[in-house]
Amino acid sequence: LEVVFASGAAPDDSDTLPRDRQLMMEMETEHHHDEMNEDSNETDFLVIDESNPDLHLMLAVSLNGVTAACNVSGGCGIVMTDRATATVLHVSPLNGSYADGVEVNVKLKSEMDLHSAQVFFGTHECSVSSITSEADDEWILTVPLCVFEASTVPVYVKVGDTGYAMEASPNTGATFSFKQELQLHSITPSSGSFYGGTQVTITGAGFGPTLMTSYASVGKVPCEITSTSYNELSCYV
């Protein structure tokens, strides 16, 4: 089963499109030309409305060389439009630790209801705790920073089934990044034998969740990690 979305947009309006959508148009158009053979009727997959710069994607489904007939009222496709595209304007703060109860505010411009919005720090989704409406279709999403390992990751925003926001999409890139900080809270015991064999327990925040993602040393001596979590690790030195 082959499913293809092919694109079309008003050529004269491409310079006015946001860069994210220009990239989308370029990728979809390239995909269209690569996938469709020379005998295909390209106009079946292109819808051009010169009155606006919206990007139209028409759906083609084929199986074993048989192309499905479109019996959908209004046509088989979707329209990518500004009205369904949120834009991330600002993210603050850009660093911190979940251990300190940091809340990240994501400011968006959108004509849509954002109660289904999701915020991701890299691959980690952190729940939205509140949504505040501001003037001119601007919104503030308040997101308590969730638990994940210390790292600098892009901030992505997805609004329900309509898709990712401009400036915050894994498909075209994210303008804002967040740094989860690494913290040390305690080291037990505070002394050990010259001849090794000391089991050390370290607590903190932002540690790697697996043995492969964590490393510790005492002075220049590696501390062999035996267990680890986001907030605690144990090792022998």
Secondary structure as the mmCIF struct_conf table of DSSP 4:
data_model
#
loop_
_struct_conf.conf_type_id
_struct_conf.id
_struct_conf.beg_label_comp_id
_struct_conf.beg_label_asym_id
_struct_conf.beg_label_seq_id
_struct_conf.end_label_comp_id
_struct_conf.end_label_asym_id
_struct_conf.end_label_seq_id
STRN STRN1 GLU A 2 GLY A 8
HELX_RH_3T_P HELX_RH_3T_P1 PRO A 11 THR A 16
BEND BEND1 LEU A 17 LEU A 17
HELX_RH_AL_P HELX_RH_AL_P1 ARG A 19 GLU A 35
BEND BEND2 MET A 36 MET A 36
TURN_TY1_P TURN_TY1_P1 GLU A 38 ASP A 39
BEND BEND3 SER A 40 SER A 40
HELX_RH_3T_P HELX_RH_3T_P2 GLU A 42 ASP A 44
TURN_TY1_P TURN_TY1_P2 PHE A 45 PHE A 45
TURN_TY1_P TURN_TY1_P3 GLU A 50 SER A 51
BEND BEND4 ASN A 52 ASN A 52
HELX_LH_PP_P HELX_LH_PP_P1 ASP A 54 ASP A 54
STRN STRN2 LEU A 55 LEU A 63
TURN_TY1_P TURN_TY1_P4 ASN A 64 GLY A 65
STRN STRN3 VAL A 66 THR A 67
HELX_LH_PP_P HELX_LH_PP_P2 ALA A 68 ALA A 69
TURN_TY1_P TURN_TY1_P5 SER A 73 GLY A 74
BEND BEND5 CYS A 76 CYS A 76
STRN STRN4 GLY A 77 MET A 80
HELX_RH_3T_P HELX_RH_3T_P3 ASP A 82 ALA A 84
STRN STRN5 THR A 87 SER A 92
BEND BEND6 LEU A 94 LEU A 94
STRN STRN6 ASN A 95 GLY A 96
HELX_RH_3T_P HELX_RH_3T_P4 TYR A 98 ASP A 100
TURN_TY1_P TURN_TY1_P6 GLY A 101 GLY A 101
STRN STRN7 GLU A 103 LYS A 109
BEND BEND7 GLU A 111 MET A 112
TURN_TY1_P TURN_TY1_P7 HIS A 115 SER A 116
STRN STRN8 ALA A 117 PHE A 121
TURN_TY1_P TURN_TY1_P8 GLY A 122 THR A 123
STRN STRN9 HIS A 124 CYS A 126
STRN STRN10 SER A 130 GLU A 134
TURN_TY1_P TURN_TY1_P9 ALA A 135 ASP A 137
STRN STRN11 GLU A 138 PRO A 144
BEND BEND8 ALA A 150 ALA A 150
STRN STRN12 SER A 151 VAL A 159
HELX_RH_3T_P HELX_RH_3T_P5 GLY A 160 THR A 162
STRN STRN13 GLY A 163 TYR A 164
STRN STRN14 ALA A 165 MET A 166
TURN_TY1_P TURN_TY1_P10 GLU A 167 GLU A 167
STRN STRN15 ALA A 168 SER A 169
TURN_TY1_P TURN_TY1_P11 PRO A 170 THR A 172
STRN STRN16 GLY A 173 ALA A 174
BEND BEND9 THR A 175 THR A 175
STRN STRN17 SER A 177 GLN A 180
HELX_LH_PP_P HELX_LH_PP_P3 GLU A 181 LEU A 182
STRN STRN18 GLN A 183 THR A 188
BEND BEND10 SER A 190 SER A 190
TURN_TY1_P TURN_TY1_P12 PHE A 194 TYR A 195
BEND BEND11 GLY A 196 GLY A 196
STRN STRN19 GLN A 199 ALA A 205
BEND BEND12 GLY A 206 GLY A 206
BEND BEND13 PRO A 209 THR A 210
HELX_RH_3T_P HELX_RH_3T_P6 LEU A 211 THR A 213
STRN STRN20 SER A 217 VAL A 218
TURN_TY1_P TURN_TY1_P13 GLY A 219 LYS A 220
STRN STRN21 VAL A 221 PRO A 222
STRN STRN22 GLU A 224 THR A 228
BEND BEND14 TYR A 230 ASN A 231
STRN STRN23 GLU A 232 TYR A 236
#
